Amino acid sequence: MPQHAYWKGHIRLSLVTFPVRLYPAVTESEKVRLHKYDKDSGQRIHYQNINEDGDVVDAEDIVKGYEYEKGAYIPIEDKEIEKLRLESKHTIDLVQFADLSSIDPIYYDNPYYVSPDNELAQEAYITVRDALKKSKKVAIGQVIIANRERIVALKACGKGLILETLRYNYEVRKAEEYFDDIKAGAEPNKDQLDLAMELIKRKDGKFEPTKFKDLYQEGLKEIISAKMERRSPRLKDEKLPSGKVINIMDALKKSLEQSTGKPSPTKKKTAAKKKPAKKTVKKKKAA
């Protein structure tokens, strides 16, 4: 088990409470990061807290506030913010259960692995895990993580539990305004739709994350290696789409052929078979 938990607290379901630890389920530690530095001295560039006049401001002189008009602020103190926090900072109160399909994926934010904090907690932990599995539900609650009150969804994940923070409704832009230009009731050409469905069928399969590569990160690593070894980078020359307007039917047919090497299923008109010409028997002239 990892040494340091990101968050420690309790999960509470009605009268059942048990201690847990949260660990970030995703990491960016493997990503190559570029830094800004002074090309003459080689020193890293750091950023300071400066005001609009360019003067450096000490940390103890920096306060938070709401700018209600240009240059005019209402100061908000940390102790005032603390009073707005949930009554308990270290308890995930499960208050509702919902179908997984009822939560639009756009609301999901950050995932965390949830582990029982000790051996005594395992009995309650696996009970909640299996109850969520069998009911095919997710548990909804609220908690403070990183000084921010969050909605969270708890669901079964293999042998354990995973908790995902959810965005609030006001954080998600409404989709309708982005789809205004799409004609209501518009339907695609039936033959095109059939070809698209056939392409989906041929490419159907289980999602395997290891099959997908971050081409930008791999290319960046290759550039760095090449510069360290004083050689030319070996980068793949990916051909990008030309941007030309293409015939969707032709593109779908070609896509199907590329997926299996077989021609796409198209209706062929069969020419009517010509009947063989009747042989004419010549009559013999009477002697």
C-alpha positions as a printed Julia matrix, in Angstrom:
287×3 Matrix{Float64}:
   0.0     0.0      0.0
   1.26    3.52    -0.75
   2.89    5.25     2.21
   1.05    8.56     2.15
  -2.7     8.91     1.79
  -4.08   11.99     0.05
  -7.0    12.12     2.5
  -7.96   10.23     5.65
 -11.4    10.11     7.22
 -14.56    8.04     7.54
 -17.37    6.78     5.35
 -20.74    6.96     7.05
 -23.81    5.09     5.84
 -26.68    5.67     8.26
 -25.38    4.21    11.55
 -22.42    2.41     9.93
 -19.09    4.27    10.04
 -15.64    3.0      9.11
 -12.24    4.67     8.53
 -10.79    4.92     5.01
  -7.93    6.46     3.07
  -8.05    8.06    -0.34
  -5.28    7.79    -2.92
  -5.3     9.61    -6.27
  -6.18    7.09    -8.98
  -4.41    9.05   -11.72
  -0.9    10.42   -11.9
   1.08   12.83   -14.06
   4.46   11.88   -12.64
   5.37   10.0    -15.83
   4.77   13.03   -18.04
   7.76   14.89   -19.44
   7.58   18.49   -18.23
   9.38   21.42   -19.79
  10.67   24.31   -17.65
  11.56   27.88   -18.46
  15.15   28.9    -17.72
  17.65   31.66   -18.43
  19.58   30.59   -21.53
  22.67   32.51   -20.4
  22.93   31.41   -16.76
  20.95   28.16   -16.96
  18.95   29.16   -13.88
  15.26   28.25   -13.58
  12.7    31.02   -13.96
  10.52   31.46   -10.86
   7.4    33.55   -10.46
   6.75   35.95    -7.62
   3.68   37.6     -6.18
   3.75   41.09    -7.66
   1.14   43.81    -7.82
   0.09   45.83   -10.87
   2.96   48.25   -10.3
   5.46   45.39   -10.49
   6.34   45.49    -6.76
   6.91   42.2     -4.92
   4.28   41.61    -2.21
   5.08   39.6      0.91
   2.88   36.55     1.59
   1.56   38.0      4.88
   0.27   41.06     3.01
  -1.77   39.08     0.5
  -5.47   38.75     1.29
  -8.49   37.34    -0.56
 -11.43   39.38    -1.69
 -14.24   39.84    -4.21
 -13.75   42.55    -6.83
 -17.2    44.16    -7.13
 -15.88   46.91    -9.41
 -12.5    47.7    -10.97
  -9.94   48.1     -8.18
 -12.53   47.84    -5.36
 -12.64   44.69    -3.23
 -14.66   43.22    -0.38
 -12.09   41.39     1.8
 -12.98   37.83     2.84
 -11.02   36.31     5.73
 -10.05   32.65     6.0
 -11.99   32.24     9.26
 -15.15   33.46     7.49
 -14.63   30.86     4.76
 -14.08   28.14     7.36
 -17.58   28.75     8.77
 -19.02   27.84     5.37
 -17.39   24.42     5.36
 -19.26   21.21     6.07
 -19.77   20.46     9.74
 -17.43   17.48     9.5
 -14.3    17.78     7.36
 -13.35   14.14     7.58
 -16.58   12.22     6.97
 -18.07   11.16     3.66
 -21.79   11.04     4.41
 -23.55    8.77     1.92
 -27.01   10.3      1.55
 -28.34    8.88    -1.72
 -28.02    5.96    -4.14
 -28.42    6.26    -7.9
 -28.05    4.27   -11.11
 -24.64    4.73   -12.68
 -26.29    5.62   -15.99
 -28.14    8.52   -14.34
 -24.89   10.47   -13.89
 -23.75   12.16   -17.09
 -19.99   11.5    -17.57
 -19.42   15.25   -18.0
 -19.99   15.66   -14.24
 -17.1    13.35   -13.28
 -13.95   15.13   -12.16
 -11.16   13.31   -10.26
 -11.02    9.61    -9.25
  -9.57    8.28    -5.98
  -8.97    4.74    -4.78
 -10.6     4.09    -1.41
  -8.86    1.69     0.98
  -9.94    0.53     4.46
  -7.77    2.3      7.01
  -7.29   -0.81     9.16
  -8.22   -4.48     9.42
 -11.25   -3.77    11.63
 -12.72   -1.57     8.9
 -12.65   -4.33     6.27
 -15.9    -6.0      7.31
 -17.97   -2.83     6.8
 -15.89   -1.91     3.74
 -16.54   -5.14     1.81
 -20.21   -5.09     2.86
 -20.69   -1.68     1.26
 -18.63   -2.76    -1.76
 -20.71   -5.88    -2.42
 -23.99   -4.08    -1.76
 -23.09   -1.53    -4.44
 -22.06   -4.33    -6.82
 -25.26   -6.32    -6.41
 -27.56   -3.32    -6.54
 -25.6    -1.83    -9.48
 -25.82    1.54    -7.77
 -23.43    4.33    -6.85
 -23.55    6.09    -3.5
 -23.7     9.9     -3.5
 -22.35   12.1     -0.71
 -20.39   15.25     0.09
 -17.0    15.87     1.64
 -14.26   18.49     1.87
 -11.16   17.57    -0.13
  -8.28   20.02    -0.56
 -10.24   22.74     1.26
 -13.11   22.46    -1.19
 -16.57   21.04    -0.63
 -17.25   18.38    -3.24
 -20.06   16.09    -4.33
 -18.71   12.54    -4.54
 -19.85    9.24    -6.07
 -18.7     5.99    -4.47
 -18.79    2.8     -6.54
 -17.38   -0.71    -6.56
 -14.11   -1.21    -8.43
 -12.71   -4.74    -8.6
 -11.75   -5.81    -5.08
 -12.27   -2.33    -3.7
 -14.05    0.99    -3.97
 -13.39    4.04    -6.07
 -14.58    7.55    -5.23
 -15.02   10.18    -7.92
 -15.56   13.85    -7.25
 -18.4    15.38    -9.24
 -18.78   18.85   -10.68
 -21.6    21.07    -9.51
 -24.35   21.96   -11.95
 -23.14   25.56   -12.29
 -19.7    24.31   -13.41
 -21.08   22.51   -16.47
 -22.01   24.5    -19.57
 -25.35   23.67   -21.11
 -25.0    21.66   -24.3
 -28.05   23.03   -26.13
 -26.45   26.29   -27.28
 -23.57   24.37   -28.92
 -25.99   22.2    -30.92
 -28.29   24.99   -32.14
 -27.08   24.69   -35.74
 -28.03   21.01   -35.96
 -31.4    20.69   -37.69
 -34.1    19.16   -35.5
 -35.33   15.81   -36.79
 -32.54   15.53   -39.36
 -31.84   11.91   -40.31
 -28.82   10.47   -42.14
 -28.95    8.61   -45.42
 -29.97    5.0    -44.69
 -27.16    3.43   -46.75
 -24.58    5.66   -45.03
 -26.0     4.73   -41.63
 -25.85    1.01   -42.49
 -22.19    1.36   -43.51
 -21.39    3.27   -40.31
 -23.1     0.57   -38.22
 -21.13   -2.13   -40.06
 -17.88   -0.24   -39.38
 -18.75   -0.05   -35.66
 -19.52   -3.76   -35.64
 -16.17   -4.66   -37.24
 -14.19   -2.43   -34.88
 -16.11   -3.45   -31.75
 -13.96   -4.69   -28.86
 -13.02   -4.3    -25.22
 -11.29   -1.03   -24.34
  -7.61   -1.7    -23.61
  -5.8     1.48   -22.49
  -2.37   -0.06   -23.13
  -3.06   -0.09   -26.87
  -3.23    3.69   -27.02
  -0.05    5.77   -27.01
   0.47    9.42   -26.13
   2.22   10.36   -29.38
   3.11   13.84   -28.1
   4.84   12.49   -24.98
   6.61    9.73   -26.91
   7.78   12.26   -29.49
   8.97   14.64   -26.77
  10.98   11.85   -25.11
  12.54   10.96   -28.47
  13.52   14.59   -29.13
  15.14   14.81   -25.67
  16.99   11.5    -26.15
  18.18   12.55   -29.59
  19.51   15.88   -28.3
  21.32   14.15   -25.43
  22.84   11.63   -27.86
  23.5    14.34   -30.49
  21.56   12.65   -33.26
  18.49   13.38   -35.37
  15.18   12.42   -33.72
  13.37    9.44   -35.18
   9.82   10.73   -35.43
   6.94    9.16   -37.29
   5.73   11.22   -40.21
   2.01   11.15   -39.54
  -0.09   12.22   -42.5
  -2.83   14.55   -41.39
  -6.2    14.92   -43.13
  -6.03   17.35   -46.04
  -9.12   19.26   -44.95
 -10.86   18.61   -48.28
 -14.58   17.93   -48.28
 -15.0    14.23   -48.95
 -17.88   12.04   -49.99
 -19.1    10.4    -46.78
 -20.29    7.26   -48.59
 -16.92    6.72   -50.3
 -15.08    7.38   -47.04
 -17.2     4.84   -45.14
 -16.67    2.21   -47.85
 -12.9     2.74   -47.78
 -12.89    2.63   -43.98
 -14.66   -0.75   -44.03
 -12.2    -2.11   -46.58
  -9.24   -0.94   -44.48
 -10.68   -2.48   -41.31
 -10.69   -6.07   -42.63
  -9.24   -5.94   -46.12
 -12.58   -7.08   -47.51
 -14.78   -5.02   -49.81
 -17.68   -3.23   -48.14
 -21.12   -4.86   -48.44
 -22.77   -2.96   -51.28
 -25.77   -3.89   -53.29
 -24.76   -5.04   -56.76
 -27.13   -5.04   -59.65
 -27.01   -8.36   -61.37
 -27.36   -8.18   -65.1
 -30.14  -10.3    -66.57
 -28.78  -13.43   -68.15
 -29.29  -13.58   -71.89
 -31.13  -16.61   -73.08
 -29.13  -18.65   -75.61
 -30.27  -18.09   -79.21
 -32.41  -20.86   -80.61
 -30.78  -22.87   -83.34
 -32.73  -22.77   -86.55
 -32.93  -26.05   -88.33
 -32.75  -25.69   -92.11
 -35.28  -27.74   -94.04
 -33.91  -29.96   -96.82
 -35.19  -29.25  -100.3
 -37.28  -32.03  -101.81
 -35.54  -33.97  -104.56
